[in-house]
Amino acid sequence: MMKGISARRIFVRHPELKSKLWGGHLWNPSTYIETIGHISEDTVRKYIEDQKKK
């Protein structure tokens, strides 16, 4: 819900962004859910870096 609302508000204020982003989508469609307590900081960093490559 947060992603949808924030995307709509950003696109209302900056419609030019829609043509520059992931086929008109502000947020990456994938999700990753895990509690930080069960994975290392390196794993979180690697996941974030891998998202930048897609």
mmCIF entry with sequence, helices, sheets and N, C-alpha, C, O atoms, coordinates in Angstrom:
data_MODEL
# 
_entry.id   MODEL 
# 
_entity.id                         1 
_entity.type                       polymer 
_entity.pdbx_number_of_molecules   1 
# 
_entity_poly.entity_id                      1 
_entity_poly.type                           'polypeptide(L)' 
_entity_poly.nstd_linkage                   no 
_entity_poly.nstd_monomer                   no 
_entity_poly.pdbx_seq_one_letter_code       MMKGISARRIFVRHPELKSKLWGGHLWNPSTYIETIGHISEDTVRKYIEDQKKK 
_entity_poly.pdbx_seq_one_letter_code_can   MMKGISARRIFVRHPELKSKLWGGHLWNPSTYIETIGHISEDTVRKYIEDQKKK 
_entity_poly.pdbx_strand_id                 A 
# 
loop_
_entity_poly_seq.entity_id 
_entity_poly_seq.num 
_entity_poly_seq.mon_id 
_entity_poly_seq.hetero 
1 1  MET n 
1 2  MET n 
1 3  LYS n 
1 4  GLY n 
1 5  ILE n 
1 6  SER n 
1 7  ALA n 
1 8  ARG n 
1 9  ARG n 
1 10 ILE n 
1 11 PHE n 
1 12 VAL n 
1 13 ARG n 
1 14 HIS n 
1 15 PRO n 
1 16 GLU n 
1 17 LEU n 
1 18 LYS n 
1 19 SER n 
1 20 LYS n 
1 21 LEU n 
1 22 TRP n 
1 23 GLY n 
1 24 GLY n 
1 25 HIS n 
1 26 LEU n 
1 27 TRP n 
1 28 ASN n 
1 29 PRO n 
1 30 SER n 
1 31 THR n 
1 32 TYR n 
1 33 ILE n 
1 34 GLU n 
1 35 THR n 
1 36 ILE n 
1 37 GLY n 
1 38 HIS n 
1 39 ILE n 
1 40 SER n 
1 41 GLU n 
1 42 ASP n 
1 43 THR n 
1 44 VAL n 
1 45 ARG n 
1 46 LYS n 
1 47 TYR n 
1 48 ILE n 
1 49 GLU n 
1 50 ASP n 
1 51 GLN n 
1 52 LYS n 
1 53 LYS n 
1 54 LYS n 
# 
_struct_asym.id          A 
_struct_asym.entity_id   1 
# 
loop_
_struct_conf.conf_type_id 
_struct_conf.id 
_struct_conf.pdbx_PDB_helix_id 
_struct_conf.beg_label_comp_id 
_struct_conf.beg_label_asym_id 
_struct_conf.beg_label_seq_id 
_struct_conf.pdbx_beg_PDB_ins_code 
_struct_conf.end_label_comp_id 
_struct_conf.end_label_asym_id 
_struct_conf.end_label_seq_id 
_struct_conf.pdbx_end_PDB_ins_code 
_struct_conf.beg_auth_comp_id 
_struct_conf.beg_auth_asym_id 
_struct_conf.beg_auth_seq_id 
_struct_conf.end_auth_comp_id 
_struct_conf.end_auth_asym_id 
_struct_conf.end_auth_seq_id 
_struct_conf.pdbx_PDB_helix_class 
_struct_conf.details 
_struct_conf.pdbx_PDB_helix_length 
HELX_P HELX_P1 AA1 MET A 2  ? ARG A 13 ? MET A 2  ARG A 13 1 ? 12 
HELX_P HELX_P2 AA2 PRO A 15 ? SER A 19 ? PRO A 15 SER A 19 5 ? 5  
HELX_P HELX_P3 AA3 TRP A 22 ? GLY A 24 ? TRP A 22 GLY A 24 5 ? 3  
HELX_P HELX_P4 AA4 ILE A 36 ? HIS A 38 ? ILE A 36 HIS A 38 5 ? 3  
HELX_P HELX_P5 AA5 GLU A 41 ? LYS A 53 ? GLU A 41 LYS A 53 1 ? 13 
# 
_struct_conf_type.id          HELX_P 
_struct_conf_type.criteria    ? 
_struct_conf_type.reference   ? 
# 
loop_
_atom_site.group_PDB 
_atom_site.id 
_atom_site.type_symbol 
_atom_site.label_atom_id 
_atom_site.label_alt_id 
_atom_site.label_comp_id 
_atom_site.label_asym_id 
_atom_site.label_entity_id 
_atom_site.label_seq_id 
_atom_site.pdbx_PDB_ins_code 
_atom_site.Cartn_x 
_atom_site.Cartn_y 
_atom_site.Cartn_z 
_atom_site.occupancy 
_atom_site.B_iso_or_equiv 
_atom_site.pdbx_formal_charge 
_atom_site.auth_seq_id 
_atom_site.auth_comp_id 
_atom_site.auth_asym_id 
_atom_site.auth_atom_id 
_atom_site.pdbx_PDB_model_num 
ATOM 1   N N  . MET A 1 1  ? 0.827  -1.185  0.000   1.00 0.00 ? 1  MET A N  1 
ATOM 2   C CA . MET A 1 1  ? 0.000  0.000   0.000   1.00 0.00 ? 1  MET A CA 1 
ATOM 3   C C  . MET A 1 1  ? 0.880  1.260   0.000   1.00 0.00 ? 1  MET A C  1 
ATOM 4   O O  . MET A 1 1  ? 0.610  2.220   -0.722  1.00 0.00 ? 1  MET A O  1 
ATOM 5   N N  . MET A 1 2  ? 1.928  1.235   0.820   1.00 0.00 ? 2  MET A N  1 
ATOM 6   C CA . MET A 1 2  ? 2.822  2.387   0.889   1.00 0.00 ? 2  MET A CA 1 
ATOM 7   C C  . MET A 1 2  ? 3.478  2.657   -0.468  1.00 0.00 ? 2  MET A C  1 
ATOM 8   O O  . MET A 1 2  ? 3.607  3.809   -0.883  1.00 0.00 ? 2  MET A O  1 
ATOM 9   N N  . LYS A 1 3  ? 3.887  1.592   -1.149  1.00 0.00 ? 3  LYS A N  1 
ATOM 10  C CA . LYS A 1 3  ? 4.540  1.762   -2.441  1.00 0.00 ? 3  LYS A CA 1 
ATOM 11  C C  . LYS A 1 3  ? 3.583  2.360   -3.464  1.00 0.00 ? 3  LYS A C  1 
ATOM 12  O O  . LYS A 1 3  ? 3.976  3.222   -4.251  1.00 0.00 ? 3  LYS A O  1 
ATOM 13  N N  . GLY A 1 4  ? 2.349  1.917   -3.460  1.00 0.00 ? 4  GLY A N  1 
ATOM 14  C CA . GLY A 1 4  ? 1.363  2.420   -4.413  1.00 0.00 ? 4  GLY A CA 1 
ATOM 15  C C  . GLY A 1 4  ? 1.023  3.883   -4.194  1.00 0.00 ? 4  GLY A C  1 
ATOM 16  O O  . GLY A 1 4  ? 0.978  4.675   -5.135  1.00 0.00 ? 4  GLY A O  1 
ATOM 17  N N  . ILE A 1 5  ? 0.787  4.228   -2.944  1.00 0.00 ? 5  ILE A N  1 
ATOM 18  C CA . ILE A 1 5  ? 0.439  5.615   -2.617  1.00 0.00 ? 5  ILE A CA 1 
ATOM 19  C C  . ILE A 1 5  ? 1.598  6.550   -2.926  1.00 0.00 ? 5  ILE A C  1 
ATOM 20  O O  . ILE A 1 5  ? 1.409  7.610   -3.522  1.00 0.00 ? 5  ILE A O  1 
ATOM 21  N N  . SER A 1 6  ? 2.795  6.155   -2.518  1.00 0.00 ? 6  SER A N  1 
ATOM 22  C CA . SER A 1 6  ? 3.940  7.041   -2.752  1.00 0.00 ? 6  SER A CA 1 
ATOM 23  C C  . SER A 1 6  ? 4.223  7.189   -4.247  1.00 0.00 ? 6  SER A C  1 
ATOM 24  O O  . SER A 1 6  ? 4.567  8.281   -4.699  1.00 0.00 ? 6  SER A O  1 
ATOM 25  N N  . ALA A 1 7  ? 4.085  6.120   -5.017  1.00 0.00 ? 7  ALA A N  1 
ATOM 26  C CA . ALA A 1 7  ? 4.306  6.209   -6.466  1.00 0.00 ? 7  ALA A CA 1 
ATOM 27  C C  . ALA A 1 7  ? 3.309  7.163   -7.109  1.00 0.00 ? 7  ALA A C  1 
ATOM 28  O O  . ALA A 1 7  ? 3.698  7.998   -7.926  1.00 0.00 ? 7  ALA A O  1 
ATOM 29  N N  . ARG A 1 8  ? 2.039  7.056   -6.757  1.00 0.00 ? 8  ARG A N  1 
ATOM 30  C CA . ARG A 1 8  ? 1.024  7.952   -7.322  1.00 0.00 ? 8  ARG A CA 1 
ATOM 31  C C  . ARG A 1 8  ? 1.330  9.408   -7.007  1.00 0.00 ? 8  ARG A C  1 
ATOM 32  O O  . ARG A 1 8  ? 1.224  10.273  -7.876  1.00 0.00 ? 8  ARG A O  1 
ATOM 33  N N  . ARG A 1 9  ? 1.706  9.674   -5.773  1.00 0.00 ? 9  ARG A N  1 
ATOM 34  C CA . ARG A 1 9  ? 2.006  11.058  -5.381  1.00 0.00 ? 9  ARG A CA 1 
ATOM 35  C C  . ARG A 1 9  ? 3.228  11.603  -6.120  1.00 0.00 ? 9  ARG A C  1 
ATOM 36  O O  . ARG A 1 9  ? 3.236  12.754  -6.558  1.00 0.00 ? 9  ARG A O  1 
ATOM 37  N N  . ILE A 1 10 ? 4.240  10.781  -6.251  1.00 0.00 ? 10 ILE A N  1 
ATOM 38  C CA . ILE A 1 10 ? 5.447  11.224  -6.967  1.00 0.00 ? 10 ILE A CA 1 
ATOM 39  C C  . ILE A 1 10 ? 5.133  11.482  -8.430  1.00 0.00 ? 10 ILE A C  1 
ATOM 40  O O  . ILE A 1 10 ? 5.577  12.489  -8.984  1.00 0.00 ? 10 ILE A O  1 
ATOM 41  N N  . PHE A 1 11 ? 4.371  10.587  -9.075  1.00 0.00 ? 11 PHE A N  1 
ATOM 42  C CA . PHE A 1 11 ? 4.053  10.758  -10.496 1.00 0.00 ? 11 PHE A CA 1 
ATOM 43  C C  . PHE A 1 11 ? 3.133  11.951  -10.744 1.00 0.00 ? 11 PHE A C  1 
ATOM 44  O O  . PHE A 1 11 ? 3.188  12.555  -11.815 1.00 0.00 ? 11 PHE A O  1 
ATOM 45  N N  . VAL A 1 12 ? 2.292  12.298  -9.777  1.00 0.00 ? 12 VAL A N  1 
ATOM 46  C CA . VAL A 1 12 ? 1.454  13.493  -9.924  1.00 0.00 ? 12 VAL A CA 1 
ATOM 47  C C  . VAL A 1 12 ? 2.343  14.735  -9.922  1.00 0.00 ? 12 VAL A C  1 
ATOM 48  O O  . VAL A 1 12 ? 2.129  15.660  -10.706 1.00 0.00 ? 12 VAL A O  1 
ATOM 49  N N  . ARG A 1 13 ? 3.322  14.749  -9.056  1.00 0.00 ? 13 ARG A N  1 
ATOM 50  C CA . ARG A 1 13 ? 4.217  15.907  -8.955  1.00 0.00 ? 13 ARG A CA 1 
ATOM 51  C C  . ARG A 1 13 ? 5.276  15.933  -10.053 1.00 0.00 ? 13 ARG A C  1 
ATOM 52  O O  . ARG A 1 13 ? 5.715  17.003  -10.475 1.00 0.00 ? 13 ARG A O  1 
ATOM 53  N N  . HIS A 1 14 ? 5.682  14.753  -10.513 1.00 0.00 ? 14 HIS A N  1 
ATOM 54  C CA . HIS A 1 14 ? 6.766  14.650  -11.501 1.00 0.00 ? 14 HIS A CA 1 
ATOM 55  C C  . HIS A 1 14 ? 6.394  13.634  -12.590 1.00 0.00 ? 14 HIS A C  1 
ATOM 56  O O  . HIS A 1 14 ? 6.992  12.559  -12.645 1.00 0.00 ? 14 HIS A O  1 
ATOM 57  N N  . PRO A 1 15 ? 5.434  13.943  -13.444 1.00 0.00 ? 15 PRO A N  1 
ATOM 58  C CA . PRO A 1 15 ? 4.990  12.977  -14.458 1.00 0.00 ? 15 PRO A CA 1 
ATOM 59  C C  . PRO A 1 15 ? 6.087  12.563  -15.435 1.00 0.00 ? 15 PRO A C  1 
ATOM 60  O O  . PRO A 1 15 ? 6.003  11.494  -16.041 1.00 0.00 ? 15 PRO A O  1 
ATOM 61  N N  . GLU A 1 16 ? 7.109  13.393  -15.594 1.00 0.00 ? 16 GLU A N  1 
ATOM 62  C CA . GLU A 1 16 ? 8.199  13.048  -16.514 1.00 0.00 ? 16 GLU A CA 1 
ATOM 63  C C  . GLU A 1 16 ? 8.983  11.815  -16.058 1.00 0.00 ? 16 GLU A C  1 
ATOM 64  O O  . GLU A 1 16 ? 9.634  11.162  -16.873 1.00 0.00 ? 16 GLU A O  1 
ATOM 65  N N  . LEU A 1 17 ? 8.928  11.502  -14.794 1.00 0.00 ? 17 LEU A N  1 
ATOM 66  C CA . LEU A 1 17 ? 9.648  10.333  -14.283 1.00 0.00 ? 17 LEU A CA 1 
ATOM 67  C C  . LEU A 1 17 ? 9.097  9.022   -14.830 1.00 0.00 ? 17 LEU A C  1 
ATOM 68  O O  . LEU A 1 17 ? 9.838  8.055   -15.005 1.00 0.00 ? 17 LEU A O  1 
ATOM 69  N N  . LYS A 1 18 ? 7.816  8.994   -15.094 1.00 0.00 ? 18 LYS A N  1 
ATOM 70  C CA . LYS A 1 18 ? 7.179  7.751   -15.536 1.00 0.00 ? 18 LYS A CA 1 
ATOM 71  C C  . LYS A 1 18 ? 7.823  7.204   -16.807 1.00 0.00 ? 18 LYS A C  1 
ATOM 72  O O  . LYS A 1 18 ? 7.905  5.990   -16.988 1.00 0.00 ? 18 LYS A O  1 
ATOM 73  N N  . SER A 1 19 ? 8.277  8.089   -17.682 1.00 0.00 ? 19 SER A N  1 
ATOM 74  C CA . SER A 1 19 ? 8.889  7.634   -18.932 1.00 0.00 ? 19 SER A CA 1 
ATOM 75  C C  . SER A 1 19 ? 10.350 7.215   -18.756 1.00 0.00 ? 19 SER A C  1 
ATOM 76  O O  . SER A 1 19 ? 10.942 6.637   -19.668 1.00 0.00 ? 19 SER A O  1 
ATOM 77  N N  . LYS A 1 20 ? 10.928 7.501   -17.601 1.00 0.00 ? 20 LYS A N  1 
ATOM 78  C CA . LYS A 1 20 ? 12.342 7.207   -17.376 1.00 0.00 ? 20 LYS A CA 1 
ATOM 79  C C  . LYS A 1 20 ? 12.586 5.994   -16.481 1.00 0.00 ? 20 LYS A C  1 
ATOM 80  O O  . LYS A 1 20 ? 13.732 5.577   -16.311 1.00 0.00 ? 20 LYS A O  1 
ATOM 81  N N  . LEU A 1 21 ? 11.542 5.428   -15.915 1.00 0.00 ? 21 LEU A N  1 
ATOM 82  C CA . LEU A 1 21 ? 11.700 4.362   -14.928 1.00 0.00 ? 21 LEU A CA 1 
ATOM 83  C C  . LEU A 1 21 ? 11.083 3.051   -15.372 1.00 0.00 ? 21 LEU A C  1 
ATOM 84  O O  . LEU A 1 21 ? 9.952  3.035   -15.858 1.00 0.00 ? 21 LEU A O  1 
ATOM 85  N N  . TRP A 1 22 ? 11.802 1.957   -15.216 1.00 0.00 ? 22 TRP A N  1 
ATOM 86  C CA . TRP A 1 22 ? 11.337 0.572   -15.325 1.00 0.00 ? 22 TRP A CA 1 
ATOM 87  C C  . TRP A 1 22 ? 9.999  0.394   -16.020 1.00 0.00 ? 22 TRP A C  1 
ATOM 88  O O  . TRP A 1 22 ? 9.081  -0.194  -15.448 1.00 0.00 ? 22 TRP A O  1 
ATOM 89  N N  . GLY A 1 23 ? 9.876  0.879   -17.215 1.00 0.00 ? 23 GLY A N  1 
ATOM 90  C CA . GLY A 1 23 ? 8.618  0.726   -17.939 1.00 0.00 ? 23 GLY A CA 1 
ATOM 91  C C  . GLY A 1 23 ? 7.469  1.467   -17.284 1.00 0.00 ? 23 GLY A C  1 
ATOM 92  O O  . GLY A 1 23 ? 6.323  1.026   -17.373 1.00 0.00 ? 23 GLY A O  1 
ATOM 93  N N  . GLY A 1 24 ? 7.749  2.579   -16.631 1.00 0.00 ? 24 GLY A N  1 
ATOM 94  C CA . GLY A 1 24 ? 6.704  3.377   -16.012 1.00 0.00 ? 24 GLY A CA 1 
ATOM 95  C C  . GLY A 1 24 ? 6.393  3.010   -14.572 1.00 0.00 ? 24 GLY A C  1 
ATOM 96  O O  . GLY A 1 24 ? 5.454  3.542   -13.980 1.00 0.00 ? 24 GLY A O  1 
ATOM 97  N N  . HIS A 1 25 ? 7.178  2.104   -14.006 1.00 0.00 ? 25 HIS A N  1 
ATOM 98  C CA . HIS A 1 25 ? 6.947  1.670   -12.624 1.00 0.00 ? 25 HIS A CA 1 
ATOM 99  C C  . HIS A 1 25 ? 8.016  2.243   -11.708 1.00 0.00 ? 25 HIS A C  1 
ATOM 100 O O  . HIS A 1 25 ? 9.208  2.169   -12.006 1.00 0.00 ? 25 HIS A O  1 
ATOM 101 N N  . LEU A 1 26 ? 7.583  2.811   -10.597 1.00 0.00 ? 26 LEU A N  1 
ATOM 102 C CA . LEU A 1 26 ? 8.527  3.404   -9.655  1.00 0.00 ? 26 LEU A CA 1 
ATOM 103 C C  . LEU A 1 26 ? 9.237  2.335   -8.835  1.00 0.00 ? 26 LEU A C  1 
ATOM 104 O O  . LEU A 1 26 ? 10.437 2.439   -8.582  1.00 0.00 ? 26 LEU A O  1 
ATOM 105 N N  . TRP A 1 27 ? 8.508  1.319   -8.423  1.00 0.00 ? 27 TRP A N  1 
ATOM 106 C CA . TRP A 1 27 ? 9.060  0.304   -7.532  1.00 0.00 ? 27 TRP A CA 1 
ATOM 107 C C  . TRP A 1 27 ? 9.362  -0.983  -8.280  1.00 0.00 ? 27 TRP A C  1 
ATOM 108 O O  . TRP A 1 27 ? 8.652  -1.359  -9.212  1.00 0.00 ? 27 TRP A O  1 
ATOM 109 N N  . ASN A 1 28 ? 10.410 -1.642  -7.862  1.00 0.00 ? 28 ASN A N  1 
ATOM 110 C CA . ASN A 1 28 ? 10.764 -2.956  -8.370  1.00 0.00 ? 28 ASN A CA 1 
ATOM 111 C C  . ASN A 1 28 ? 9.670  -3.931  -7.929  1.00 0.00 ? 28 ASN A C  1 
ATOM 112 O O  . ASN A 1 28 ? 9.262  -3.895  -6.769  1.00 0.00 ? 28 ASN A O  1 
ATOM 113 N N  . PRO A 1 29 ? 9.182  -4.803  -8.824  1.00 0.00 ? 29 PRO A N  1 
ATOM 114 C CA . PRO A 1 29 ? 8.090  -5.692  -8.459  1.00 0.00 ? 29 PRO A CA 1 
ATOM 115 C C  . PRO A 1 29 ? 8.486  -6.821  -7.510  1.00 0.00 ? 29 PRO A C  1 
ATOM 116 O O  . PRO A 1 29 ? 7.606  -7.453  -6.925  1.00 0.00 ? 29 PRO A O  1 
ATOM 117 N N  . SER A 1 30 ? 9.761  -7.093  -7.341  1.00 0.00 ? 30 SER A N  1 
ATOM 118 C CA . SER A 1 30 ? 10.163 -8.190  -6.470  1.00 0.00 ? 30 SER A CA 1 
ATOM 119 C C  . SER A 1 30 ? 10.113 -7.775  -5.003  1.00 0.00 ? 30 SER A C  1 
ATOM 120 O O  . SER A 1 30 ? 10.140 -6.590  -4.671  1.00 0.00 ? 30 SER A O  1 
ATOM 121 N N  . THR A 1 31 ? 10.042 -8.752  -4.164  1.00 0.00 ? 31 THR A N  1 
ATOM 122 C CA . THR A 1 31 ? 10.050 -8.502  -2.725  1.00 0.00 ? 31 THR A CA 1 
ATOM 123 C C  . THR A 1 31 ? 10.999 -9.480  -2.051  1.00 0.00 ? 31 THR A C  1 
ATOM 124 O O  . THR A 1 31 ? 11.285 -10.550 -2.588  1.00 0.00 ? 31 THR A O  1 
ATOM 125 N N  . TYR A 1 32 ? 11.474 -9.120  -0.904  1.00 0.00 ? 32 TYR A N  1 
ATOM 126 C CA . TYR A 1 32 ? 12.341 -9.964  -0.098  1.00 0.00 ? 32 TYR A CA 1 
ATOM 127 C C  . TYR A 1 32 ? 11.956 -9.728  1.348   1.00 0.00 ? 32 TYR A C  1 
ATOM 128 O O  . TYR A 1 32 ? 12.037 -8.605  1.846   1.00 0.00 ? 32 TYR A O  1 
ATOM 129 N N  . ILE A 1 33 ? 11.545 -10.771 2.009   1.00 0.00 ? 33 ILE A N  1 
ATOM 130 C CA . ILE A 1 33 ? 11.114 -10.634 3.394   1.00 0.00 ? 33 ILE A CA 1 
ATOM 131 C C  . ILE A 1 33 ? 11.934 -11.584 4.252   1.00 0.00 ? 33 ILE A C  1 
ATOM 132 O O  . ILE A 1 33 ? 11.978 -12.791 4.012   1.00 0.00 ? 33 ILE A O  1 
ATOM 133 N N  . GLU A 1 34 ? 12.571 -11.019 5.242   1.00 0.00 ? 34 GLU A N  1 
ATOM 134 C CA . GLU A 1 34 ? 13.390 -11.795 6.170   1.00 0.00 ? 34 GLU A CA 1 
ATOM 135 C C  . GLU A 1 34 ? 13.652 -10.900 7.361   1.00 0.00 ? 34 GLU A C  1 
ATOM 136 O O  . GLU A 1 34 ? 13.808 -9.688  7.212   1.00 0.00 ? 34 GLU A O  1 
ATOM 137 N N  . THR A 1 35 ? 13.701 -11.478 8.515   1.00 0.00 ? 35 THR A N  1 
ATOM 138 C CA . THR A 1 35 ? 14.055 -10.662 9.674   1.00 0.00 ? 35 THR A CA 1 
ATOM 139 C C  . THR A 1 35 ? 15.562 -10.506 9.710   1.00 0.00 ? 35 THR A C  1 
ATOM 140 O O  . THR A 1 35 ? 16.297 -11.450 9.421   1.00 0.00 ? 35 THR A O  1 
ATOM 141 N N  . ILE A 1 36 ? 16.009 -9.354  10.052  1.00 0.00 ? 36 ILE A N  1 
ATOM 142 C CA . ILE A 1 36 ? 17.439 -9.056  10.099  1.00 0.00 ? 36 ILE A CA 1 
ATOM 143 C C  . ILE A 1 36 ? 18.155 -9.964  11.092  1.00 0.00 ? 36 ILE A C  1 
ATOM 144 O O  . ILE A 1 36 ? 19.334 -10.271 10.911  1.00 0.00 ? 36 ILE A O  1 
ATOM 145 N N  . GLY A 1 37 ? 17.473 -10.386 12.112  1.00 0.00 ? 37 GLY A N  1 
ATOM 146 C CA . GLY A 1 37 ? 18.100 -11.233 13.127  1.00 0.00 ? 37 GLY A CA 1 
ATOM 147 C C  . GLY A 1 37 ? 18.575 -12.578 12.604  1.00 0.00 ? 37 GLY A C  1 
ATOM 148 O O  . GLY A 1 37 ? 19.412 -13.220 13.238  1.00 0.00 ? 37 GLY A O  1 
ATOM 149 N N  . HIS A 1 38 ? 18.055 -13.021 11.453  1.00 0.00 ? 38 HIS A N  1 
ATOM 150 C CA . HIS A 1 38 ? 18.391 -14.346 10.939  1.00 0.00 ? 38 HIS A CA 1 
ATOM 151 C C  . HIS A 1 38 ? 19.379 -14.329 9.780   1.00 0.00 ? 38 HIS A C  1 
ATOM 152 O O  . HIS A 1 38 ? 19.786 -15.386 9.299   1.00 0.00 ? 38 HIS A O  1 
ATOM 153 N N  . ILE A 1 39 ? 19.762 -13.162 9.335   1.00 0.00 ? 39 ILE A N  1 
ATOM 154 C CA . ILE A 1 39 ? 20.720 -13.075 8.233   1.00 0.00 ? 39 ILE A CA 1 
ATOM 155 C C  . ILE A 1 39 ? 21.784 -12.042 8.563   1.00 0.00 ? 39 ILE A C  1 
ATOM 156 O O  . ILE A 1 39 ? 21.592 -11.167 9.407   1.00 0.00 ? 39 ILE A O  1 
ATOM 157 N N  . SER A 1 40 ? 22.891 -12.167 7.886   1.00 0.00 ? 40 SER A N  1 
ATOM 158 C CA . SER A 1 40 ? 23.986 -11.248 8.173   1.00 0.00 ? 40 SER A CA 1 
ATOM 159 C C  . SER A 1 40 ? 23.802 -9.922  7.445   1.00 0.00 ? 40 SER A C  1 
ATOM 160 O O  . SER A 1 40 ? 23.038 -9.818  6.485   1.00 0.00 ? 40 SER A O  1 
ATOM 161 N N  . GLU A 1 41 ? 24.508 -8.935  7.915   1.00 0.00 ? 41 GLU A N  1 
ATOM 162 C CA . GLU A 1 41 ? 24.490 -7.626  7.260   1.00 0.00 ? 41 GLU A CA 1 
ATOM 163 C C  . GLU A 1 41 ? 25.034 -7.751  5.836   1.00 0.00 ? 41 GLU A C  1 
ATOM 164 O O  . GLU A 1 41 ? 24.554 -7.072  4.929   1.00 0.00 ? 41 GLU A O  1 
ATOM 165 N N  . ASP A 1 42 ? 26.029 -8.610  5.636   1.00 0.00 ? 42 ASP A N  1 
ATOM 166 C CA . ASP A 1 42 ? 26.582 -8.822  4.294   1.00 0.00 ? 42 ASP A CA 1 
ATOM 167 C C  . ASP A 1 42 ? 25.529 -9.353  3.329   1.00 0.00 ? 42 ASP A C  1 
ATOM 168 O O  . ASP A 1 42 ? 25.511 -8.968  2.160   1.00 0.00 ? 42 ASP A O  1 
ATOM 169 N N  . THR A 1 43 ? 24.658 -10.226 3.804   1.00 0.00 ? 43 THR A N  1 
ATOM 170 C CA . THR A 1 43 ? 23.591 -10.762 2.963   1.00 0.00 ? 43 THR A CA 1 
ATOM 171 C C  . THR A 1 43 ? 22.630 -9.666  2.546   1.00 0.00 ? 43 THR A C  1 
ATOM 172 O O  . THR A 1 43 ? 22.204 -9.620  1.392   1.00 0.00 ? 43 THR A O  1 
ATOM 173 N N  . VAL A 1 44 ? 22.284 -8.785  3.471   1.00 0.00 ? 44 VAL A N  1 
ATOM 174 C CA . VAL A 1 44 ? 21.394 -7.662  3.164   1.00 0.00 ? 44 VAL A CA 1 
ATOM 175 C C  . VAL A 1 44 ? 22.055 -6.735  2.150   1.00 0.00 ? 44 VAL A C  1 
ATOM 176 O O  . VAL A 1 44 ? 21.419 -6.314  1.184   1.00 0.00 ? 44 VAL A O  1 
ATOM 177 N N  . ARG A 1 45 ? 23.317 -6.421  2.365   1.00 0.00 ? 45 ARG A N  1 
ATOM 178 C CA . ARG A 1 45 ? 24.035 -5.544  1.435   1.00 0.00 ? 45 ARG A CA 1 
ATOM 179 C C  . ARG A 1 45 ? 24.110 -6.158  0.037   1.00 0.00 ? 45 ARG A C  1 
ATOM 180 O O  . ARG A 1 45 ? 23.909 -5.460  -0.956  1.00 0.00 ? 45 ARG A O  1 
ATOM 181 N N  . LYS A 1 46 ? 24.397 -7.453  -0.046  1.00 0.00 ? 46 LYS A N  1 
ATOM 182 C CA . LYS A 1 46 ? 24.479 -8.125  -1.337  1.00 0.00 ? 46 LYS A CA 1 
ATOM 183 C C  . LYS A 1 46 ? 23.126 -8.074  -2.047  1.00 0.00 ? 46 LYS A C  1 
ATOM 184 O O  . LYS A 1 46 ? 23.068 -7.829  -3.252  1.00 0.00 ? 46 LYS A O  1 
ATOM 185 N N  . TYR A 1 47 ? 22.052 -8.301  -1.314  1.00 0.00 ? 47 TYR A N  1 
ATOM 186 C CA . TYR A 1 47 ? 20.718 -8.239  -1.910  1.00 0.00 ? 47 TYR A CA 1 
ATOM 187 C C  . TYR A 1 47 ? 20.450 -6.849  -2.490  1.00 0.00 ? 47 TYR A C  1 
ATOM 188 O O  . TYR A 1 47 ? 19.964 -6.725  -3.614  1.00 0.00 ? 47 TYR A O  1 
ATOM 189 N N  . ILE A 1 48 ? 20.764 -5.819  -1.729  1.00 0.00 ? 48 ILE A N  1 
ATOM 190 C CA . ILE A 1 48 ? 20.526 -4.448  -2.202  1.00 0.00 ? 48 ILE A CA 1 
ATOM 191 C C  . ILE A 1 48 ? 21.364 -4.156  -3.433  1.00 0.00 ? 48 ILE A C  1 
ATOM 192 O O  . ILE A 1 48 ? 20.860 -3.582  -4.399  1.00 0.00 ? 48 ILE A O  1 
ATOM 193 N N  . GLU A 1 49 ? 22.620 -4.535  -3.419  1.00 0.00 ? 49 GLU A N  1 
ATOM 194 C CA . GLU A 1 49 ? 23.483 -4.313  -4.578  1.00 0.00 ? 49 GLU A CA 1 
ATOM 195 C C  . GLU A 1 49 ? 22.975 -5.073  -5.800  1.00 0.00 ? 49 GLU A C  1 
ATOM 196 O O  . GLU A 1 49 ? 23.018 -4.548  -6.913  1.00 0.00 ? 49 GLU A O  1 
ATOM 197 N N  . ASP A 1 50 ? 22.496 -6.299  -5.607  1.00 0.00 ? 50 ASP A N  1 
ATOM 198 C CA . ASP A 1 50 ? 21.964 -7.087  -6.713  1.00 0.00 ? 50 ASP A CA 1 
ATOM 199 C C  . ASP A 1 50 ? 20.723 -6.437  -7.316  1.00 0.00 ? 50 ASP A C  1 
ATOM 200 O O  . ASP A 1 50 ? 20.481 -6.566  -8.517  1.00 0.00 ? 50 ASP A O  1 
ATOM 201 N N  . GLN A 1 51 ? 19.941 -5.748  -6.507  1.00 0.00 ? 51 GLN A N  1 
ATOM 202 C CA . GLN A 1 51 ? 18.737 -5.073  -7.013  1.00 0.00 ? 51 GLN A CA 1 
ATOM 203 C C  . GLN A 1 51 ? 19.106 -3.929  -7.942  1.00 0.00 ? 51 GLN A C  1 
ATOM 204 O O  . GLN A 1 51 ? 18.355 -3.629  -8.870  1.00 0.00 ? 51 GLN A O  1 
ATOM 205 N N  . LYS A 1 52 ? 20.234 -3.288  -7.718  1.00 0.00 ? 52 LYS A N  1 
ATOM 206 C CA . LYS A 1 52 ? 20.671 -2.187  -8.562  1.00 0.00 ? 52 LYS A CA 1 
ATOM 207 C C  . LYS A 1 52 ? 21.050 -2.675  -9.950  1.00 0.00 ? 52 LYS A C  1 
ATOM 208 O O  . LYS A 1 52 ? 21.002 -1.899  -10.905 1.00 0.00 ? 52 LYS A O  1 
ATOM 209 N N  . LYS A 1 53 ? 21.426 -3.945  -10.086 1.00 0.00 ? 53 LYS A N  1 
ATOM 210 C CA . LYS A 1 53 ? 21.860 -4.496  -11.367 1.00 0.00 ? 53 LYS A CA 1 
ATOM 211 C C  . LYS A 1 53 ? 20.693 -4.860  -12.262 1.00 0.00 ? 53 LYS A C  1 
ATOM 212 O O  . LYS A 1 53 ? 20.866 -4.967  -13.476 1.00 0.00 ? 53 LYS A O  1 
ATOM 213 N N  . LYS A 1 54 ? 19.511 -5.054  -11.701 1.00 0.00 ? 54 LYS A N  1 
ATOM 214 C CA . LYS A 1 54 ? 18.355 -5.519  -12.483 1.00 0.00 ? 54 LYS A CA 1 
ATOM 215 C C  . LYS A 1 54 ? 17.666 -4.430  -13.222 1.00 0.00 ? 54 LYS A C  1 
ATOM 216 O O  . LYS A 1 54 ? 16.681 -4.682  -13.917 1.00 0.00 ? 54 LYS A O  1 
# 
